[in-house]
Amino acid sequence: MREFAALCRISSRGVVASDSSERADTGRRAKDLLDEGRLRFLRSHGYTARLVTYVEADVTPENVLIVATR
């Protein structure tokens, strides 16, 4: 549980599109890990799930939508 909380904290560093620092890159990678975990959770519970990028990352790195159906 501590690891998950730490990953959530780290992911908050990756929300500014214009930030190209190593810290922001680490935050964006943490977001990717969280999204992959969410996909796996949904799939393990009988959902068909995929990630959809709905706007370019230079607009916002908060640009991924999880689409799931039963």
N, C-alpha and C positions, 0 to 999 in steps of 0.2 A: 504494500500500500504506500509506503514511503517513496518508493521508486516512481509510482504513478503520479503522486503529488509533485515530485521534483520535475518529472517530464512536463506536467501541466504548467508549472512555473516557467520552465525554460522556453516552452512554446510561445509564451506571451512576448518574447523578445523578437519574434519574427513577423510583426504585423505592419511594419512601415515599409512600403514598396521602395522608397528611395534609399533605405539603409542597406549598404552593401558590406557592412562589417562582418567579421567572423562570428561575432555574437549573434547578429541577426540571422546569419546563415544557419547557425546551430539551432536557433529558434524555429526556423522554417523546416529544418530536418525533423525536429521534434514534432511539429504539426503533422508532417507526413507519417511519422510512426503512429501517432494517435489515430489518424484517419485509417491507416491500415489495420490497426487493432479494432476499430469500430466496424470495418468491413468484415473482418474475420468473425467478430461476435455475431453480427447479423446473419452471416452465412451459416454459422454453426447452429443458429436457431431457425433455420428453414427459409431464410429470405434469399432472394437473388438480389445482389447489391453491386453497385459500381460507383466509381468516383467520376464526377463530371466537372471539368473546368469550364466555368461560365463567363469568365472575363480574363483578360491577359494579366499576368502577374505584375506588370509595370503599373497597372491601375491600382491593384491591391493584392497582396499575397493571401488575403482571405478570399480565395477565388475557387474553392472546391466545394461541390455539393455532393452529398451522398444520396443516391437514388436507390430505393429498395422496394421490392414487391414481394408479397407472400407467395 
